[in-house]
Amino acid sequence: MGHGRVRSDRGWHVRGRGRTTWWRRGGRAAVVTSVLCAVAALPGGIAAGSEPGTYAFAPDALRITGAASPAAAPRLTPGRTYRSSLPRNGRLYYRLDLATATTTAYVPVTAVPPAHATVTATDGIRVSVQNASGSSCDNASALFGAARSPRPVTALAEREPGRTLCPGAGTYYVRVERVDSGTADPAQPWDLEIKPVTEPRLTKTGSTTAPRAWDSASPEPLAGNPRDRTGGAGFVTAAPLGEGVWRTRITPGRTLFYKVPVDWGRQVHAVAELDGSTSGHGYVGGALDLSLYNPVRGSVDDASLGYTGTRKSVALAPLPPVEYPNRYAVLSGESAMRFAGDYYLVVHLSEQMAGIFGQGPFEVTLRVRLDGQAHGGPEYAGRPVPDDVFTLTEQDREAAATGGTGGGDSAMKALAVGGIGAGTVLLLVLGVWTLAARRAQTRVSAQKPTA
C-alpha cells in the first residue's frame, strides 16, 4: 500500500451536484481493504504466518546485500537483525568486526525458501565464520530433512576465543551458501534473516570440563488437559510457552515458533503429538518436525515422525541442565545448552501431508516439562549484545504460563522500534481517510450554486 493520497484514475474526482463521489462509492472500501492487507502483512499482524511458507521477519531488520567476495562484504553489527537474499548459485560474504580477543561471537542465519518451492532432504544452507586469510573458525549446516518440505531452517556458526586459527580480535567474515541438490528452481532466491550476538568472557575462569553427572533418563511426559496456545510465525513473534500441556492447530507447510524460558540449572523436555486423521490413507516421512534452538538460535536437537494417519508422538533427546561449562561437551546438543534465556521450540508440518491427508488443520499437542533447580548464572566481565539475550524476568516466566507478552517480549520490542507498525498504519490511513473526505466535501460544496 502506498503512503500517498488515495486517488482515482483521474485524481480526486467529484461528480456534479447530487451525484455520488468516487470516495463515497468505492474509495473508502479500497482504502480499508488496503490497510487490512498491510496490517496482515506485518510480522505478527492479523494474518502473519497464515499461509504455508510465511515467515515473520523482524520488522526492524535492516536490508543488506551480501557480497560475492570478502573484500566487498557489508558489515554486521551484533545486536542488530538483518534481512538479505541468497541466490541458488554462489556464496555470499558479510563482515564481522570484533574489538576484543575474548569475545565469543554467534552468527545464526535463517533461510526461508518460497512457499511450495521444490526441495530435497539434502537441500539447505551452510554458514561459516572465517578469519582474514580465509581459514574457517567454525561452520554449520541446516537441511530440510526427510519431510522434503520448504520451511525456515537455521544454521549457526561461531567464533570462540582461544582457537588456533581464530585467536584474536579483528575482522572476520561470515560466508553463507546453499547446499543444493540441483533440483531447486534457480530463479527463486531464498530470504535470509541474520542476527549476530556476542558473549563476553567471565570475570573468573571456571571449569573447562563439561558436567559429567546429570539425569539423562527420559521422564514421563506431562499429563493433563491441554490449553490452547497458537505459535508465532518466526523467532521474533514466537509465542511464550512454559511447563504444561499445550494444544495448537497447524496446516501443511506451516511452521510455528514458541519460546520457553529456561533458567540456569533447569532441564527442558518436550514431546509433540500429531493427532489422527479421519481422511486419507498412506505414509508421509518426516510429517511433523520438532526442533529446539537455544537463545542465540543455535540448533540443540531435531526430531521428526513418520505418519500413517494414526496419532503419533515424537520427543526431543534428553538434554542436560543449562550450565555454562556445557560448551565444553563433545556432543553438539549438550554443548548448545550453555546459557539461560529463551529456548525456541519450532514445529513444522510437512507440505506433503496435504496430498495424502488433506489440508487440515491438524491438531498438535505439545508437552513441555522443566526439571531441576534454578540458580544464579555466571558473572560476565561485560554485557552480551543484545544485553538481555541471556536474561529472564518474572514477566517472561509469567507470560510463558499465562500466554501474555512478558517483559522481554521481542515481538513487541521489535514493533516498537520497527518503523511503521500496525497502529501507525491505521492512524495514517484514518488521517488520509478524513482528509480525503473533507476535500471531497469541499469540492462538492464549491460546485453548489450560491444564493
TIGUTI-44169 format. One record per residue (C-alpha): residue number from 1; residue in three letters; chain; x, y negated, z. Coordinates in nm, 4 decimals. Layout:
# TIGUTI-44169
    nr   rest   kette         px         py         pz
   NUM    ALA       A          X          Y          Z
...
***
This chain:
# TIGUTI-44169
    nr   rest   kette         px         py         pz
     1    MET       A     0.0000     0.0000     0.0000
     2    GLY       A     0.1423    -0.3393    -0.0932
     3    HIS       A     0.1712    -0.6205     0.1553
     4    GLY       A     0.0467    -0.8892    -0.0865
     5    ARG       A    -0.3052    -1.0214    -0.1191
     6    VAL       A    -0.5833    -0.7909    -0.2319
     7    ARG       A    -0.6751    -0.8754    -0.5880
     8    SER       A    -0.8977    -0.7531    -0.8655
     9    ASP       A    -0.7556    -0.7128    -1.2157
    10    ARG       A    -0.8238    -1.0823    -1.2739
    11    GLY       A    -0.7335    -1.2173    -0.9336
    12    TRP       A    -0.9728    -1.3291    -0.6613
    13    HIS       A    -1.2730    -1.3001    -0.8915
    14    VAL       A    -1.6018    -1.4552    -0.7711
    15    ARG       A    -1.9029    -1.4413    -0.9922
    16    GLY       A    -2.1769    -1.7000    -1.0220
    17    ARG       A    -2.4319    -1.8058    -0.7687
    18    GLY       A    -2.6439    -1.5204    -0.6361
    19    ARG       A    -2.4101    -1.2524    -0.7753
    20    THR       A    -2.2063    -1.0084    -0.5637
    21    THR       A    -1.8361    -1.0917    -0.5293
    22    TRP       A    -1.5629    -0.8402    -0.6043
    23    TRP       A    -1.4703    -0.8405    -0.2358
    24    ARG       A    -1.8165    -0.7506    -0.1183
    25    ARG       A    -1.8742    -0.4978    -0.3967
    26    GLY       A    -1.5625    -0.2841    -0.3682
    27    GLY       A    -1.2568    -0.4729    -0.2475
    28    ARG       A    -1.3259    -0.4252     0.1206
    29    ALA       A    -1.3672    -0.0491     0.0740
    30    ALA       A    -1.0461    -0.0380    -0.1280
    31    VAL       A    -0.8520    -0.2120     0.1490
    32    VAL       A    -0.9997     0.0138     0.4169
    33    THR       A    -0.9037     0.3190     0.2114
    34    SER       A    -0.5529     0.1844     0.1569
    35    VAL       A    -0.4908     0.1141     0.5235
    36    LEU       A    -0.6190     0.4540     0.6300
    37    CYS       A    -0.3817     0.6156     0.3811
    38    ALA       A    -0.0950     0.4015     0.5088
    39    VAL       A    -0.1620     0.4875     0.8716
    40    ALA       A    -0.1989     0.8554     0.7865
    41    ALA       A     0.1347     0.8471     0.6098
    42    LEU       A     0.3148     0.7123     0.9164
    43    PRO       A     0.5129     0.9701     1.1141
    44    GLY       A     0.2876     1.0745     1.3985
    45    GLY       A    -0.0034     0.8976     1.2298
    46    ILE       A    -0.3564     1.0199     1.1705
    47    ALA       A    -0.2616     1.2927     0.9257
    48    ALA       A     0.1073     1.3425     0.9966
    49    GLY       A     0.2028     1.6986     0.9149
    50    SER       A    -0.1444     1.7843     0.7842
    51    GLU       A    -0.0096     1.9256     0.4564
    52    PRO       A     0.2446     2.2041     0.4029
    53    GLY       A     0.5966     2.0673     0.3779
    54    THR       A     0.5128     1.7407     0.5539
    55    TYR       A     0.7857     1.6284     0.7954
    56    ALA       A     0.7640     1.3308     1.0305
    57    PHE       A     1.0878     1.1411     0.9759
    58    ALA       A     1.1912     0.8918     1.2425
    59    PRO       A     1.0152     0.5649     1.1481
    60    ASP       A     1.3270     0.3660     1.2370
    61    ALA       A     1.5542     0.5836     1.0212
    62    LEU       A     1.7976     0.3833     0.8090
    63    ARG       A     1.8080     0.4935     0.4457
    64    ILE       A     2.1578     0.5609     0.3162
    65    THR       A     2.3080     0.7298     0.0115
    66    GLY       A     2.5729     0.9940     0.0637
    67    ALA       A     2.8910     0.9657    -0.1407
    68    ALA       A     3.0422     1.2172    -0.3786
    69    SER       A     3.3849     1.1732    -0.2140
    70    PRO       A     3.5135     1.0805     0.1333
    71    ALA       A     3.6604     0.7543     0.0043
    72    ALA       A     3.3145     0.6029    -0.0540
    73    ALA       A     3.1353     0.7703     0.2380
    74    PRO       A     2.8847     0.5473     0.4235
    75    ARG       A     2.9322     0.5134     0.7973
    76    LEU       A     2.7198     0.6947     1.0547
    77    THR       A     2.6758     0.5241     1.3923
    78    PRO       A     2.5984     0.7535     1.6879
    79    GLY       A     2.2556     0.6872     1.8330
    80    ARG       A     2.1080     0.5818     1.5001
    81    THR       A     1.8881     0.8006     1.2816
    82    TYR       A     1.9465     0.8129     0.9055
    83    ARG       A     1.7476     0.9331     0.6088
    84    SER       A     1.9159     1.0471     0.2911
    85    SER       A     1.8648     1.2781    -0.0059
    86    LEU       A     2.0541     1.5878    -0.1164
    87    PRO       A     2.0588     1.6975    -0.4842
    88    ARG       A     2.0791     2.0628    -0.5772
    89    ASN       A     2.4297     2.0456    -0.7164
    90    GLY       A     2.7136     1.8666    -0.5467
    91    ARG       A     2.8087     1.7783    -0.1907
    92    LEU       A     2.7664     1.4540    -0.0021
    93    TYR       A     3.0000     1.2810     0.2427
    94    TYR       A     2.9354     1.0487     0.5362
    95    ARG       A     3.1905     0.8828     0.7659
    96    LEU       A     3.2097     0.9065     1.1440
    97    ASP       A     3.4490     0.6810     1.3378
    98    LEU       A     3.5404     0.7977     1.6889
    99    ALA       A     3.7048     0.5446     1.9162
   100    THR       A     3.8297     0.7864     2.1812
   101    ALA       A     4.0018     1.1228     2.1621
   102    THR       A     3.7962     1.2690     2.4489
   103    THR       A     3.4520     1.2165     2.2927
   104    THR       A     3.2547     1.5138     2.1607
   105    ALA       A     3.0509     1.4261     1.8522
   106    TYR       A     2.7480     1.6223     1.7338
   107    VAL       A     2.6050     1.5715     1.3850
   108    PRO       A     2.2749     1.7515     1.3214
   109    VAL       A     2.1348     1.7400     0.9683
   110    THR       A     1.7752     1.8408     0.8967
   111    ALA       A     1.6983     1.9283     0.5345
   112    VAL       A     1.3385     1.9040     0.4146
   113    PRO       A     1.2611     2.0637     0.0775
   114    PRO       A     0.9472     1.9538    -0.1108
   115    ALA       A     0.6227     2.1350    -0.0392
   116    HIS       A     0.5851     2.4567    -0.2405
   117    ALA       A     0.9495     2.4454    -0.3538
   118    THR       A     1.0935     2.7780    -0.4670
   119    VAL       A     1.3456     2.9050    -0.2124
   120    THR       A     1.5075     3.2383    -0.1320
   121    ALA       A     1.6122     3.3903     0.2003
   122    THR       A     1.9728     3.2823     0.1434
   123    ASP       A     1.8995     2.9210     0.0430
   124    GLY       A     1.9653     2.6423     0.2918
   125    ILE       A     2.2263     2.3840     0.3864
   126    ARG       A     2.5826     2.3807     0.5185
   127    VAL       A     2.7212     2.0980     0.7322
   128    SER       A     3.0853     2.0487     0.8271
   129    VAL       A     3.2936     1.7880     1.0090
   130    GLN       A     3.6375     1.7310     0.8590
   131    ASN       A     3.9435     1.5321     0.9557
   132    ALA       A     4.1013     1.2677     0.7349
   133    SER       A     4.3067     1.5269     0.5458
   134    GLY       A     4.0008     1.7383     0.4631
   135    SER       A     4.0580     2.0193     0.7143
   136    SER       A     3.7419     2.1494     0.8803
   137    CYS       A     3.6825     2.0860     1.2506
   138    ASP       A     3.3574     2.2800     1.2544
   139    ASN       A     3.0850     2.3959     1.0174
   140    ALA       A     2.7395     2.5500     1.0394
   141    SER       A     2.4680     2.6710     0.8028
   142    ALA       A     2.0901     2.6947     0.8246
   143    LEU       A     1.8982     2.9271     0.5899
   144    PHE       A     1.5282     2.9795     0.5185
   145    GLY       A     1.5440     3.3488     0.6006
   146    ALA       A     1.3076     3.6353     0.5289
   147    ALA       A     0.9987     3.4159     0.5045
   148    ARG       A     1.1254     3.2603     0.1776
   149    SER       A     0.9126     2.9621     0.2746
   150    PRO       A     1.0217     2.5979     0.2329
   151    ARG       A     1.0466     2.4321     0.5741
   152    PRO       A     1.2671     2.1890     0.7653
   153    VAL       A     1.5974     2.3584     0.8566
   154    THR       A     1.8649     2.2029     1.0773
   155    ALA       A     2.2392     2.2692     1.0882
   156    LEU       A     2.4750     2.1026     1.3373
   157    ALA       A     2.8496     2.0547     1.3113
   158    GLU       A     3.0569     1.9065     1.5918
   159    ARG       A     3.3930     1.7580     1.6675
   160    GLU       A     3.5245     1.8669     2.0064
   161    PRO       A     3.8396     1.7208     2.1632
   162    GLY       A     4.1403     1.9446     2.2011
   163    ARG       A     4.1045     2.1366     1.8787
   164    THR       A     4.4290     2.1736     1.6877
   165    LEU       A     4.3061     2.0206     1.3600
   166    CYS       A     4.0882     1.7502     1.5151
   167    PRO       A     4.2507     1.6405     1.8413
   168    GLY       A     4.2365     1.2622     1.8389
   169    ALA       A     4.0340     0.9520     1.7785
   170    GLY       A     3.9920     0.8137     1.4288
   171    THR       A     3.7904     0.8692     1.1149
   172    TYR       A     3.6137     1.1960     1.0451
   173    TYR       A     3.3890     1.2966     0.7570
   174    VAL       A     3.0596     1.4831     0.7549
   175    ARG       A     3.0061     1.6980     0.4470
   176    VAL       A     2.6550     1.8195     0.3584
   177    GLU       A     2.5863     2.0661     0.0785
   178    ARG       A     2.3147     2.3013    -0.0302
   179    VAL       A     2.3525     2.6761    -0.0034
   180    ASP       A     2.1733     2.7658    -0.3238
   181    SER       A     2.0999     3.0982    -0.4905
   182    GLY       A     2.0432     2.9208    -0.8225
   183    THR       A     1.6656     2.9663    -0.8371
   184    ALA       A     1.5685     2.6261    -0.6957
   185    ASP       A     1.4321     2.3520    -0.9193
   186    PRO       A     1.7328     2.1267    -0.9973
   187    ALA       A     1.5043     1.8250    -1.0359
   188    GLN       A     1.3858     1.8481    -0.6736
   189    PRO       A     1.6232     1.6908    -0.4203
   190    TRP       A     1.5810     1.7658    -0.0509
   191    ASP       A     1.5291     1.4868     0.2007
   192    LEU       A     1.7709     1.4678     0.4935
   193    GLU       A     1.7444     1.3374     0.8491
   194    ILE       A     2.0782     1.2809     1.0249
   195    LYS       A     2.1082     1.1874     1.3942
   196    PRO       A     2.4664     1.1781     1.5311
   197    VAL       A     2.5168     1.1977     1.9087
   198    THR       A     2.8287     1.1530     2.1210
   199    GLU       A     2.9069     1.3023     2.4628
   200    PRO       A     3.1777     1.1523     2.6879
   201    ARG       A     3.4262     1.3553     2.8911
   202    LEU       A     3.3665     1.4403     3.2554
   203    THR       A     3.5124     1.2353     3.5400
   204    LYS       A     3.6644     1.5572     3.6787
   205    THR       A     3.7852     1.8575     3.4865
   206    GLY       A     3.5760     2.1566     3.5870
   207    SER       A     3.5718     2.5220     3.4955
   208    THR       A     3.6676     2.6069     3.1390
   209    THR       A     3.5137     2.9521     3.1614
   210    ALA       A     3.1524     3.0310     3.0798
   211    PRO       A     2.9417     3.1576     3.3730
   212    ARG       A     2.9641     3.5359     3.3862
   213    ALA       A     2.6735     3.6166     3.6151
   214    TRP       A     2.3227     3.5278     3.5006
   215    ASP       A     1.9976     3.7179     3.4686
   216    SER       A     1.9849     3.8423     3.1100
   217    ALA       A     1.6734     4.0561     3.1551
   218    SER       A     1.3644     3.9596     2.9553
   219    PRO       A     1.0952     3.8533     3.2038
   220    GLU       A     0.7285     3.9385     3.1742
   221    PRO       A     0.5526     3.6799     2.9554
   222    LEU       A     0.3215     3.4460     3.1435
   223    ALA       A    -0.0428     3.5468     3.1586
   224    GLY       A    -0.3492     3.3257     3.1855
   225    ASN       A    -0.5930     3.1311     2.9754
   226    PRO       A    -0.4207     2.9201     2.7081
   227    ARG       A    -0.4503     2.5428     2.6912
   228    ASP       A    -0.4689     2.3674     2.3563
   229    ARG       A    -0.1599     2.1719     2.2513
   230    THR       A    -0.1108     2.0601     1.8900
   231    GLY       A     0.2504     2.0362     1.7782
   232    GLY       A     0.4197     1.7412     1.6095
   233    ALA       A     0.5497     1.7325     1.2528
   234    GLY       A     0.9141     1.6564     1.3339
   235    PHE       A     1.1692     1.6180     1.6122
   236    VAL       A     1.0658     1.2589     1.6762
   237    THR       A     0.6967     1.3489     1.7126
   238    ALA       A     0.7461     1.6770     1.8995
   239    ALA       A     0.4632     1.7395     2.1463
   240    PRO       A     0.5696     1.7785     2.5123
   241    LEU       A     0.5341     2.1323     2.6421
   242    GLY       A     0.6031     2.2703     2.9902
   243    GLU       A     0.5743     2.6074     3.1565
   244    GLY       A     0.2436     2.7712     3.0756
   245    VAL       A     0.0334     2.9379     2.8095
   246    TRP       A    -0.0477     2.7165     2.5138
   247    ARG       A    -0.2582     2.7555     2.2010
   248    THR       A    -0.2484     2.5886     1.8615
   249    ARG       A    -0.3733     2.6484     1.5079
   250    ILE       A    -0.1492     2.6401     1.2042
   251    THR       A    -0.1929     2.6756     0.8288
   252    PRO       A     0.0530     2.8479     0.5916
   253    GLY       A     0.3547     2.6330     0.5065
   254    ARG       A     0.3281     2.4104     0.8131
   255    THR       A     0.5926     2.3594     1.0799
   256    LEU       A     0.5078     2.2483     1.4355
   257    PHE       A     0.7532     2.0866     1.6788
   258    TYR       A     0.7369     2.0953     2.0600
   259    LYS       A     0.9811     1.9651     2.3214
   260    VAL       A     1.0387     2.1439     2.6513
   261    PRO       A     1.2208     1.9514     2.9276
   262    VAL       A     1.4885     2.1831     3.0719
   263    ASP       A     1.6912     2.0684     3.3739
   264    TRP       A     2.0418     2.1721     3.4759
   265    GLY       A     2.0149     2.5199     3.6253
   266    ARG       A     1.6850     2.6109     3.4573
   267    GLN       A     1.6403     2.9058     3.2230
   268    VAL       A     1.3884     2.8902     2.9367
   269    HIS       A     1.1979     3.1835     2.7876
   270    ALA       A     0.9478     3.1620     2.5017
   271    VAL       A     0.7134     3.4014     2.3237
   272    ALA       A     0.4924     3.3248     2.0220
   273    GLU       A     0.1894     3.5370     1.9334
   274    LEU       A     0.0193     3.5268     1.5933
   275    ASP       A    -0.3475     3.6208     1.6150
   276    GLY       A    -0.5020     3.8903     1.3971
   277    SER       A    -0.6712     3.8178     1.0657
   278    THR       A    -1.0117     3.9408     0.9518
   279    SER       A    -0.9331     3.8873     0.5833
   280    GLY       A    -0.6673     4.0201     0.3520
   281    HIS       A    -0.4535     4.3309     0.3555
   282    GLY       A    -0.0810     4.3623     0.3089
   283    TYR       A     0.2514     4.2640     0.4640
   284    VAL       A     0.4376     3.9327     0.4951
   285    GLY       A     0.8002     3.9432     0.6081
   286    GLY       A     0.9035     3.6591     0.8373
   287    ALA       A     0.5424     3.5448     0.8614
   288    LEU       A     0.5944     3.3471     1.1829
   289    ASP       A     0.9283     3.1935     1.2764
   290    LEU       A     1.0101     3.0706     1.6284
   291    SER       A     1.3241     2.8596     1.6705
   292    LEU       A     1.4826     2.6841     1.9680
   293    TYR       A     1.7102     2.3801     1.9363
   294    ASN       A     1.8991     2.2025     2.2133
   295    PRO       A     1.8840     1.8255     2.2870
   296    VAL       A     2.1298     1.7437     2.0055
   297    ARG       A     1.9292     1.9643     1.7635
   298    GLY       A     2.1830     2.2447     1.7719
   299    SER       A     2.0421     2.5895     1.6994
   300    VAL       A     2.0039     2.8077     2.0100
   301    ASP       A     1.8030     3.1036     1.8817
   302    ASP       A     1.5727     3.2009     1.5981
   303    ALA       A     1.3312     3.4918     1.5774
   304    SER       A     1.0602     3.5932     1.3304
   305    LEU       A     0.7953     3.8583     1.2913
   306    GLY       A     0.6506     4.0570     1.0019
   307    TYR       A     0.2722     4.0539     0.9761
   308    THR       A     0.0134     4.3051     0.8610
   309    GLY       A    -0.2983     4.1290     0.9843
   310    THR       A    -0.2919     4.2566     1.3426
   311    ARG       A    -0.1966     4.0459     1.6439
   312    LYS       A     0.1777     4.0451     1.6972
   313    SER       A     0.4327     3.8591     1.9102
   314    VAL       A     0.7969     3.7551     1.8843
   315    ALA       A     1.0262     3.6406     2.1664
   316    LEU       A     1.3468     3.4424     2.1894
   317    ALA       A     1.6505     3.6320     2.3133
   318    PRO       A     1.7349     3.5952     2.6867
   319    LEU       A     1.9292     3.2748     2.7398
   320    PRO       A     2.1489     3.1606     3.0298
   321    PRO       A     2.0521     2.8788     3.2658
   322    VAL       A     2.1588     2.5352     3.1424
   323    GLU       A     2.5141     2.4663     3.2645
   324    TYR       A     2.7995     2.2501     3.1332
   325    PRO       A     3.0525     2.5409     3.1147
   326    ASN       A     2.8234     2.7368     2.8814
   327    ARG       A     3.0062     2.5572     2.5990
   328    TYR       A     3.2960     2.7948     2.6548
   329    ALA       A     3.0799     3.1015     2.5857
   330    VAL       A     3.1663     3.3174     2.2862
   331    LEU       A     2.8088     3.3650     2.1667
   332    SER       A     2.6661     3.0578     1.9920
   333    GLY       A     2.3241     3.0861     2.1582
   334    GLU       A     2.4775     3.0829     2.5060
   335    SER       A     2.7183     2.8047     2.4106
   336    ALA       A     2.4282     2.5868     2.2947
   337    MET       A     2.2742     2.5874     2.6459
   338    ARG       A     2.5305     2.3300     2.7570
   339    PHE       A     2.3266     2.0302     2.8676
   340    ALA       A     1.9922     1.9298     3.0161
   341    GLY       A     1.7303     1.7428     2.8172
   342    ASP       A     1.4530     1.8160     2.5707
   343    TYR       A     1.4831     2.1552     2.4054
   344    TYR       A     1.2793     2.1875     2.0868
   345    LEU       A     1.0540     2.4847     2.0099
   346    VAL       A     0.9777     2.4924     1.6371
   347    VAL       A     0.7066     2.7166     1.4910
   348    HIS       A     0.6717     2.7810     1.1181
   349    LEU       A     0.4038     2.9861     0.9410
   350    SER       A     0.5220     3.1218     0.6068
   351    GLU       A     0.3683     2.9846     0.2910
   352    GLN       A     0.3471     3.3482     0.1749
   353    MET       A     0.0611     3.4062     0.4218
   354    ALA       A    -0.1842     3.2115     0.2042
   355    GLY       A    -0.1659     3.4536    -0.0879
   356    ILE       A    -0.2472     3.7603     0.1244
   357    PHE       A    -0.4391     3.6492     0.4323
   358    GLY       A    -0.5862     3.3180     0.3162
   359    GLN       A    -0.5397     2.9538     0.4080
   360    GLY       A    -0.6294     2.9974     0.7750
   361    PRO       A    -0.5841     2.8202     1.0057
   362    PHE       A    -0.4259     3.0942     1.2161
   363    GLU       A    -0.4186     3.0855     1.5942
   364    VAL       A    -0.0795     3.0920     1.7647
   365    THR       A    -0.0264     3.1331     2.1397
   366    LEU       A     0.2970     3.0114     2.2999
   367    ARG       A     0.4042     3.1479     2.6389
   368    VAL       A     0.6757     2.9284     2.7902
   369    ARG       A     0.8479     3.0193     3.1149
   370    LEU       A     1.1096     2.8272     3.3141
   371    ASP       A     1.3113     3.0114     3.5797
   372    GLY       A     1.5977     2.9092     3.8039
   373    GLN       A     1.6558     2.6235     4.0448
   374    ALA       A     1.7107     2.2742     3.9065
   375    HIS       A     2.0164     2.0863     4.0303
   376    GLY       A     2.2145     1.7749     3.9538
   377    GLY       A     2.4302     1.7609     3.6447
   378    PRO       A     2.7994     1.6855     3.5944
   379    GLU       A     2.9393     1.3361     3.6231
   380    TYR       A     3.0316     1.1831     3.2902
   381    ALA       A     3.3064     0.9226     3.2537
   382    GLY       A     3.0861     0.7006     3.0439
   383    ARG       A     2.7469     0.7260     2.8809
   384    PRO       A     2.6358     0.9505     2.5970
   385    VAL       A     2.4930     0.7885     2.2862
   386    PRO       A     2.1967     0.7637     2.2855
   387    ASP       A     2.2171     0.7191     2.6606
   388    ASP       A     1.9027     0.9164     2.7500
   389    VAL       A     1.9709     1.2268     2.5413
   390    PHE       A     2.0725     1.4420     2.8418
   391    THR       A     1.8374     1.2765     3.0902
   392    LEU       A     1.4936     1.3847     3.2066
   393    THR       A     1.2447     1.1774     3.4051
   394    GLU       A     0.9476     1.2679     3.6210
   395    GLN       A     0.7289     1.1204     3.3464
   396    ASP       A     0.8826     1.3647     3.0981
   397    ARG       A     0.8059     1.6583     3.3251
   398    GLU       A     0.4523     1.5347     3.3878
   399    ALA       A     0.3931     1.4858     3.0147
   400    ALA       A     0.5057     1.8423     2.9463
   401    ALA       A     0.2493     1.9716     3.1945
   402    THR       A    -0.0407     1.7431     3.1017
   403    GLY       A     0.0169     1.6600     2.7367
   404    GLY       A     0.0873     1.2892     2.7938
   405    THR       A     0.3603     1.0866     2.6282
   406    GLY       A     0.6067     1.0658     2.9164
   407    GLY       A     0.8663     0.8038     2.9963
   408    GLY       A     1.1138     0.9357     2.7415
   409    ASP       A     0.8791     0.9966     2.4507
   410    SER       A     1.0907     0.9423     2.1403
   411    ALA       A     0.7936     0.9083     1.9079
   412    MET       A     0.6596     0.6073     2.0953
   413    LYS       A     1.0071     0.4569     2.1252
   414    ALA       A     1.0626     0.5004     1.7532
   415    LEU       A     0.7271     0.3484     1.6714
   416    ALA       A     0.8069     0.0505     1.8919
   417    VAL       A     1.1280    -0.0261     1.7029
   418    GLY       A     1.0410     0.1211     1.3671
   419    GLY       A     0.9121    -0.1863     1.1881
   420    ILE       A     0.5506    -0.1742     1.0793
   421    GLY       A     0.3622     0.0740     1.2943
   422    ALA       A     0.0017     0.1793     1.2660
   423    GLY       A    -0.1260    -0.1033     1.4872
   424    THR       A     0.0720    -0.3614     1.2940
   425    VAL       A    -0.0601    -0.2293     0.9654
   426    LEU       A    -0.4152    -0.2560     1.0930
   427    LEU       A    -0.3606    -0.6099     1.2176
   428    LEU       A    -0.2089    -0.7139     0.8866
   429    VAL       A    -0.4941    -0.5664     0.6882
   430    LEU       A    -0.7543    -0.7203     0.9140
   431    GLY       A    -0.5827    -1.0532     0.8570
   432    VAL       A    -0.5880    -1.0034     0.4807
   433    TRP       A    -0.9499    -0.8933     0.5014
   434    THR       A    -1.0512    -1.2042     0.6939
   435    LEU       A    -0.8523    -1.4371     0.4687
   436    ALA       A    -0.9942    -1.2793     0.1551
   437    ALA       A    -1.3499    -1.3040     0.2796
   438    ARG       A    -1.3038    -1.6703     0.3701
   439    ARG       A    -1.1540    -1.7531     0.0320
   440    ALA       A    -1.4303    -1.5710    -0.1481
   441    GLN       A    -1.6943    -1.7541     0.0568
   442    THR       A    -1.5215    -2.0873    -0.0062
   443    ARG       A    -1.5271    -2.0312    -0.3811
   444    VAL       A    -1.8910    -1.9301    -0.3757
   445    SER       A    -1.9741    -2.2426    -0.1748
   446    ALA       A    -1.7798    -2.4568    -0.4182
   447    GLN       A    -1.9936    -2.3289    -0.7049
   448    LYS       A    -2.3224    -2.4107    -0.5311
   449    PRO       A    -2.4996    -2.7201    -0.6744
   450    THR       A    -2.4838    -3.0214    -0.4451
   451    ALA       A    -2.7974    -3.2069    -0.3425
***
